[in-house]
Amino acid sequence: MSDIKFRATPVARFLSKQNNIDLSLLKGTGPKGRIQKEDVLNFKNFGIIRVSALAKKIAEVENIDLSKVVGTGVNGKILKDDVLDFLRNENVVAQEAKIEVLQPEVTEVQKSYGEITEVPMSMMRRTVAKRMSESYFTAPVFVANIEVDMTEVKTLRANIMEQLKEETGYKLTITDIISLATVKSLMKHPYVNCSLSKDGTKILLHKYVNLAMAVGLENGLLTPVVKNAEKMSLRELMISLKDLTKKAVEMKLESEELEDSTFTISNLGMFGIDSFAPIINQPNSAILGVSATVDKPVVLNGEIAIRPIMKLSITVDHRVVDGMEAAKFLNTLKNYLENPISILV
């Protein structure tokens, strides 16, 4: 197709001819859709589009050709709102500021021995399936477990919960305390908080903790991220976790609130699960699984006593984390939780 039909700057036309780029594939970011030099360079260097993670997820489930979407971000990057605007213009979605979770159309299939209900996978479910498959088949992993006496954590929570609720309006949970203890532990064990470079030749040691918390929803899973959690107090971390969880449930998370995690926590304890092996949230090198707290008989000072015991599981990428390092991390975390006053000072 000749590029003469398309509005483009002279430099953009020159670059497109020099690189054999068909201007019909580009969407201009200049006035009245005029194709700019940057649009051609972005096409050359990054492919047809630059797109945020959340915008890409929406486009995948709605079968949107992103080459038809004009990005309003830096250098023409397509953002969530750009895709939503495109959907509204095409009369596909009529909501202003959020992604509507559509009810899947179910199909009944009759077999000789009963019925089968076919339920199409939602956008979120498809994304989870894709990412978990990539993680499972990419990283060789192992799992380590440890039991923790939660007596002191429960005592600490009982002592400060009402004060924090009066100050913030939020109810302090065991998960909030575990999260802070995890952040403190990660700062002492950087290899558990690292990631592998894309080419697989370098280990990236993060000197900060961007903590992701798995939030289970009816149609899938989201992992909102608290950035720079290592700089936060228990109060600040609790507020951040509550705010992000609320936004996740309401499907109001921004793309940057789902990106750049360095470590993830998955908690199934509220469902009575006593042990599980979570799958790593790539590109993290590890994920912590939090199970239920159960009263168990233990030996203390030569006598049997009933104590609230919780099991923690860590799944690690064996390419970058060895068993000894994972064990040291779990023991550091166990020590913080059995002496929780230490995480507050």
N, C-alpha and C positions, 0 to 999 in steps of 0.2 A: 504494500500500500504506500502510495506517495505521501511524504510528510508535508506536502504543500498545503494540505487542507487543515493543518493544525497550527494554532497560534503558538509561536515559539520565538524566543530571542535568537538573534544571529549566532551567538556563541552556542546556544543549545542545539541549533541546527547543525553547526559545524561538528560539535562533539558527537552528535547522533550519527552523522555520516562517517566520521572517523572510526567509530566503534561499531558500525553496522547495527545500530539500534533503531527499531521501528517506532517512530513517535506515536503511533496509534496505541501503543501499549502503555504510554505514560499519561498521567494526570498532572496537569500543571498546577503549581501552587502560587503562581503570580496573579496579577489582576485579570479578572474575567477568564481564569483558567489557563493563562498563558504559561507555556512550558519554559522553565528557567534552567540555567546551567546546572544548579544543584539537583534538579529533578533527574537530569540525564546522568549525572555522576552517581546519584543514589541508585539508579537503575543498574549502572555498570558495576558498582561496588557491592551492592547488597541485594541485587535481584530486583524484582518488580516493585517491592514495597519494603518499607520499614514500618513495623507494627508492634504495638505493646502486647504483652502476653494476654491480657483480658480481652482486648479487641480481637485478637486472633482466635480465642476460644469462641467468642460470639459468632464470628464469621464462619468458623468451621461447622457449627451446628445449624446455622441458618443458610448454609451453602451460598455464601456471598463471595463473589469474585472481587477480591480486594484491589485488583487493578482498576476497578471502577469507583473506588472510594477515595475521596480527596482528604489527605491528612492535614491536620491543623497544628500538629506538634512541631518540634524542632526539626528543621530540614525535611519537612513534609511527613514526619512520622504519623502513622494512623493511630489515633487514640480511641478509647471506648466510645466517647461521645460521637466521634466521626462515624463509626459503624451504626450506632443507634440512630443518628440523623439519616443515614442512608436507608435504614430500615423504615423509618417513618415516611420518608419520601416515596418509598416503594409500597406503602400501605401494608407492610408486613407486621410491624409492631407500632402501636399507637401510644406508648407510654413516654413520658417526658424524661425521667431521670433514673430509671432503673431497668434491669433486665427482668422481664416477667418470666417466672418459672412456669412453662407451659405443661399442662397435663398431657402425658403421652397417649396417643391413640392405641388402644389395645385391640388385639385380634384373637378371636377364639378359633382354635384348631381342634377338630374332632378326631380322636383316635379310637380304635376298637375297644380300648380298655379305659377310656376316659378323655377328658378335655385338657388341652394345653392353652394357656393364655400367653400370647406373645406381646411383650411390652417393649416398645422401642427405647433404646438407651437415651437418656437426656444428655444435653450438652455437657453437664458437669460429670455425669457418669462415664461418658466416653473419654473425657479428659483424664479422669482418674485412672481408667483402664489403661489408657495409653502410657501415662507416666509410670504407673506401677509396673507394667510390663517391661518398659525400658529399664527401670531400676533393677528389677528381679533378674533380667537376663544380661545385665551389664556388669554388676558388681558381685564379686565373690564375697559372701558375708559369713559371719558367725554370730552367735547370740550368747550373751553372758547374763546370769541372773544373780540377784542378791536379795536377802530379806532384811527389812529395816524395822526396828521398833519405833512406832509412831507415837509413843506416849508423850514425849516432850513437845512434839509438833501440835498434838491435840490440845495440850495444856496452853501452849503459846497462843494458839488460835482463840481459845476460850477467853484468855486474858485481854486480848487487844481487839477482838472482833467488834464489840459494841462501839468502842471509840472510833474505829475506822469507819463504821457504818454511819455514825453521826457526822463525821467530817466529809465523807465522800458520797454517801448514799448507796454504797456498794457493800455487799456481804463478803467478807474474807473467806476464801475456801482453802482447803488443804492443797489444791492444785497451785494456788498462788504462792504458797510457801515453798512447795516443791520446785516451782519455776525459779524462784530467787536462788534457792540452794543449787539448782542446776547451773545457773549462770555463774555463780561463784566458783563452782567446780570446773566449769569449762575454761575459765581464765587460768586455772592451774594446770590444765591438761589441753594445750593448744592443738594437739594432733586429733583429738576427738572433735574439735571445733573447726577442722580444716576441710578443704575440698581438693579434688584433683583437677589439674589444668585440662583444657579441652583436648590437647594433644597427648595427654597422659604421661608427660615427662617431668612435671613439676608438682610439688605439693604446696598448696596455697594456705599458709598459716594466717588465720584472721586474728588480728589484735583487738577484736571487738566481738560482741555476741549479738547477732540478729536472730532472735528466738521465734521460731514458728510454732504455733499451737494448732494441732489438728482439730477442726470443728466439724463434727458429723451432722449432715443435713439429710432430709428425707430423700433427696435426689442425688446425693453424692457427698463429696468431702472437699473442704477448703482448708488452707493452711495460712491464715493471716500471720503477718510477721511484725514483731515488736523490734524496732531498730534501736541499736545501741542500748540493749538491756543492761549491759554491765555498768552503766552510769546511773541506774535507777535504784531508788529505795524500794522497800516492800510496798509501800503505799502507791508509789508511782507505777510500779510494775503491775500491781493489781488493777489500777484504773485503766492502764493501756490494754491489758488483756480483756477486761470487761468491755471496753469500748469497741475493740476489734471483733470480739465474739458477737456483739450485738449487730454490728455492721454486716458480719458474715451471714447471720441468720436472716437479716433483712435484705441480703443481696445488694448491699450498697458499698462494697469494698472498691477502692480505686486499684488500678493495676499495680501501682508501686507498693501497695500494702500486701501484695501477694508475692513479691519478688525479693531476691537477695538474702534469703535466710542462710544461716550458717549451721543451725542445729534445730531439731524438731522434737516436740513432746507429743505423744499420743496417750490419752488417758481413757481407759475403759473400766476403771475401777467402779464408777457409779452403776455399772451393769452387773456387778458381782463377779467379774472375770478375775481369776486368781493368777493367771499367767498367760502371756501371749508374746509373739515375736513380730513386732511391726516391721514393715518394709521401708527401707530408707527413702527419704524424700530428697531425690537428687536435686542439686549437686552436693548436698550434705554428705559427710562421711559416716554419720551415725544418727540414730534416732532412739529416743528413750520411751519405753513402754511402761506406763503406770497402771498397776493392777489394784484390786480391792484391798482394803484394810480389814483383816479378819482377826478376831480374838483367838489366840492360840496359847497352849501351855508351853512355857519356856523355863529353863533352869536359870535362876538368878541367885547368886551367892549360895549355891548348893541346895536351893529349895525351888519347888515348882510354883510358878506364878502365871497368871493369865495376862497376856499383854497384846495390844493391837499391833499386828504384824502385817506389813505390806511388802509385796514383792515387786522389785524393779527389774526390767529387762532392757538390755541395750543391744541393738543390732548395729554392727559396724562393717564398714567396707574394708576387707582384709588387704586390699591393695595399699592402703595408707595407714591403717591402724592395726597394731599387733595386739594379741590377747593380753599381754601384760599391761599395756597402756589402758585398755578397756577396763581391766580389773582394778587398776589404780584409780581410775575415774569413779567407778562405782563405789569403791571404798571411801573416797573423799566425799562423795555425795551422801553416803550412809552416815559418815561422821557428822556432816552438817545437819542432817535431819534428826539425828539422835542428840544433837547439841545445838538446837536451832537459834539460841540466843546469839551464837557466833556469827550468823549471817546478817544480824541487825547492827553490828558494830563495825 
